[in-house]
Amino acid sequence: MTNTDRFTSVWDAIEDTPEEAANMKVRSQLMMQLKSHITNSGLSQADAAKVLGITQPRVSDLMRGKINLFAIDALVNMADKAGLHVELQLLDAA
């Protein structure tokens, strides 16, 4: 890799494999949407914890973007509990 390499995502640049980058892209999208939902709903972290079925410290981790602490399945479960609909779209790689 040189200083002139271009990446479509920051995850492509910092992860070791394309599979790890793809995983991080999905996790980051889920986390951003959950954070946005909590913020836009005006929920306190304590109230968000009750809705999501997690502890307040976990909500704090979510709001602070601690992505390595969350698996995709946990984020999907939280989104469902928040009343969000998760869809997955698969496209052929370029």
C-alpha positions as CSV (number, residue, x, y, z in Angstrom):
1,M,0.0,0.0,0.0
2,T,1.3,3.4,-0.9
3,N,0.2,6.9,0.0
4,T,-1.7,7.2,-3.3
5,D,-3.9,4.1,-2.6
6,R,-7.6,5.0,-2.6
7,F,-10.3,3.3,-0.6
8,T,-14.1,3.4,-0.8
9,S,-14.4,3.3,3.0
10,V,-12.2,4.0,5.9
11,W,-12.8,0.3,7.0
12,D,-11.2,-0.9,3.7
13,A,-8.1,1.1,4.7
14,I,-7.7,0.0,8.3
15,E,-9.0,-3.6,8.4
16,D,-6.8,-6.5,7.5
17,T,-9.2,-8.3,5.2
18,P,-12.2,-7.4,3.0
19,E,-14.3,-9.6,5.2
20,E,-13.4,-7.7,8.4
21,A,-14.0,-4.4,6.5
22,A,-17.5,-5.6,5.4
23,N,-18.3,-6.6,9.0
24,M,-17.3,-3.2,10.3
25,K,-19.3,-1.4,7.7
26,V,-22.5,-3.2,8.7
27,R,-21.8,-2.7,12.4
28,S,-21.0,1.0,12.0
29,Q,-24.3,1.6,10.0
30,L,-26.3,-0.2,12.6
31,M,-24.7,1.8,15.4
32,M,-25.1,5.1,13.7
33,Q,-28.8,4.4,13.1
34,L,-29.4,3.3,16.7
35,K,-27.6,6.4,18.0
36,S,-29.6,8.6,15.7
37,H,-32.8,6.9,16.8
38,I,-32.0,7.4,20.5
39,T,-31.0,11.0,20.0
40,N,-34.0,11.9,17.9
41,S,-36.4,10.2,20.3
42,G,-35.1,12.3,23.1
43,L,-34.5,9.2,25.2
44,S,-32.2,9.3,28.2
45,Q,-29.6,6.6,28.3
46,A,-31.5,5.0,31.1
47,D,-34.7,5.0,29.1
48,A,-32.9,3.8,26.0
49,A,-31.4,0.9,28.0
50,K,-34.9,-0.2,29.1
51,V,-36.2,-0.1,25.5
52,L,-33.2,-1.9,24.1
53,G,-33.0,-4.5,26.8
54,I,-29.4,-3.6,27.8
55,T,-27.7,-1.8,30.6
56,Q,-27.1,2.0,30.7
57,P,-23.3,1.5,30.4
58,R,-23.9,-0.5,27.2
59,V,-26.0,2.4,25.8
60,S,-23.1,4.7,26.7
61,D,-20.7,2.5,24.8
62,L,-23.1,2.6,21.8
63,M,-23.4,6.4,21.9
64,R,-19.7,6.8,22.2
65,G,-19.1,4.6,19.1
66,K,-17.3,1.7,20.8
67,I,-17.8,-0.5,17.8
68,N,-15.6,-3.4,18.9
69,L,-17.9,-4.0,21.9
70,F,-20.9,-4.9,19.7
71,A,-21.6,-7.8,17.4
72,I,-23.9,-7.5,14.4
73,D,-26.5,-9.8,16.0
74,A,-26.7,-7.7,19.2
75,L,-27.1,-4.6,17.1
76,V,-29.9,-6.1,15.0
77,N,-31.6,-7.2,18.2
78,M,-31.4,-3.7,19.7
79,A,-32.7,-2.2,16.5
80,D,-35.7,-4.5,16.5
81,K,-36.4,-3.7,20.2
82,A,-36.2,0.0,19.2
83,G,-38.9,-0.5,16.6
84,L,-36.6,-0.2,13.7
85,H,-36.8,-2.4,10.6
86,V,-33.5,-3.8,9.5
87,E,-33.1,-4.8,5.8
88,L,-30.1,-6.3,4.2
89,Q,-29.1,-5.7,0.6
90,L,-26.4,-7.8,-1.1
91,L,-24.8,-6.5,-4.3
92,D,-22.2,-8.0,-6.6
93,A,-18.8,-6.8,-5.8
94,A,-17.4,-4.3,-8.3
